[in-house]
Amino acid sequence: LKPTAISTPPGSNNAIPRSCTVTGDIRITPFHCLKKVKASVEQYIKDLNDHIIPNQILRTTTYNNYVIQESNKEKIKGLVQLEWIGTGARGVATDLKSLGHKALCDAIYTVRGSVNPFSLTGSLPIIADLKDQGFDVQITGFGRMDAYHAANEYAQLSEFAQGFKVLGQVVATLDS
């Protein structure tokens, strides 16, 4: 889980808020089933809630047992809730033995003088759909990895020019 935003209702700086919302995403790798991952996360949340009980957790005061007793009122117990937003996207791995992968690596080597294939996680659901339909999908980019998803993301025009040369080389290779 990658938490990307945390929010609480307005209040004073010296008061613990009644709620806190953490929003984020879960990136799964290609070899895991989305339904199983979701079921596992839901079970983790259930286990957390089932075990937030006084005396069953490490505590040093009566105030950190996640249960608040206000005078003449019902106890308020800490609770973790999960809400899935959207349907989710499954991971996909490209075929490293395909003609497309070989053509791409050869083209990058021809244009740049070296090739260093690597993988990272992201969410491009159409790639998995195209692979399921039998397409030889490969993913590549020619921006700056050190500026990837940065607030001031950028790339050099010369790198895009290399990208177009690589694309032309791939098309020429696969078209022959």
N, C-alpha and C positions, 0 to 999 in steps of 0.2 A: 504494500500500500504506500503510495506516495502522497502524503498530505500536501495540498497546494494552497489551501486557504483555511483560516481559522477565524471564527467570528463569535462574539458574545453580545447579548443585549446591552444597551447602554447602562452604565451604573458608575459608582464611584471606584476609585483605584484601590481602596482598601476593603472592598467587599467581594466575596467569591460569588460569581454570577450563578443564577439558577440553572443556566444551560450554556452549552458551548457546542458549536457546530464545526465539525472538521470535514472539509470537502477535499476530495482527491481522486486518484485513479489507481487501478491495479493493472500492471502490465504483465501479461503472462507470456511465457515463451511458447514456441510453436508446438512443443510436445506435451502440452497439458490441455486437458479438456475444460472448456469454459464452464460447463455445468458443474463439474466436480469442484473446480476452484470456488465457484460461488457457494456451493453447498458447504465446503470446508470453512469458508469465511463466516457464513451464517452460524455454523456450529461453534466457531471460536467466540463469536459474540454471545451466543447462548451460554457457553461455559463461563464467560466473564460475568454475565449477569447472575448466573446461578451461584457463583462463588463470591460475590460482593456481599458478604455477611459478616457482621461483627465477630471478632475472635477467631475468624478463619483466615485473616490476612494479617500481615505484619503491621503493627500499629504501636505508636508511642503515646498517643493521647486519645481521648474519646472523640476528638473532632476529625480524625482522619479515617474513620471506619465507614465512610460513605453513607451513613444514616444520620439524619438530623431529626431530633425530637424537639419541636417547638411546644411550649407549654399549652396544654389542653387542645392540641391539634394532632392530626395523624402524622405518623413518622414519614419523613421524606427519604426515600432510598435512592442512591445513585443508580443510574441505569445507562447502559450503552445501547443505542438504537442504530440500525443500519437501514438505509434506504438506497436501493439501486437506482441510479439515474441512467436511463437508456438501456439498451439490450446488451451492450458489451461487444467487444471485437476479439476474435480469436487470433492467436499468433500464427504466423506462417513462415516456413523455411523455404528458401529457393533451392532449386535442384543444382547442386554444385558439380554434377556430372553431365549437365545438359549442354547442347550445342550453343545455346544462348549464353550460358555462363562462360564457356570457353571463348566464344567470340568476344564477349565483353572484356575478359581478362587480357586476351591477346591485343585488343584495340587499345586498352589503357596502357599496356606495356609499349606498344608501338608509338603512342603519342607522348607518353610521359617518361618512358625509359625504365619504369618499374611498376609493379602492381602489388598491392597488399590488401587482399580481400579481408573484410571484417564484418561483424554484425552488431546491431544494436536493436533495442526495442523501440517500438513506436506504434502508431495506429493508422494503418492504411487498409481498411477492411476490403476495399476493392481488389487488392492483391490476392487475398485468399480466395475470393470469388472467381477471379480469372484463372487461378491455378486449378481450382475445382473443375473449371470448364475445359481444362486441358492445355491452357496456354503455358508457354515456357516463360515465366515471369522472373525478371531480375530487377534489382533496385540499385540505383547508383546516384551519386550527386557530386557536384564539383565546387561546393561552397567551402567556407572556412570552418573546420571542425571546432576550432577554439572560439568561434562566435555563434555556433549552432544554437538556436533558440534563445540567444541573448537579446536583451532589450535593444541593442544596437547591432543586430545581426547584419552581416555584410559578406560580400564576396568580391574578388577581383574580376574585372572583365576578362583578363587573360585566362582565368580559370574556366569561365564560361566558354571562351573560345576553344579551349582544350576539350571541354565537354562536347561541343558540336563536332569537333574532329573525331572524337571517340564514337559518337553516334553515327557519323558517316561511315566510319570504319566497320562498325558492327553491321550496319545495313548492307554494306558492300560484301562483307563476309557471308552473311546469311542469305543474301540474294543470289550468290553464285552457285 
